[in-house]
């Protein structure tokens, strides 16, 4: 796991491993996590991110031109109305 909060990450630089672009409508993604951080950007519309922080379920709603950074190994799902 490479967390944003590890001391060794302070002098690190971004290294893009994967990039994708999807347009979703009426979509729910399965709960999952990644070994590296993820940046999600909402080009237009609305997106709800459900994630776990300290074993507590949290919800964040993003709108057009919003983004979120999800740290490594954080379980999350997205819901698009």
Secondary structure, DSSP 8 states (H G I E B T S, - for coil): ---TTSGGGTT-------------SSEE---B--SS-EEEE-SSSEEEEEEEETTEEEEEEEETT-EEEE-TT--EEEEE-
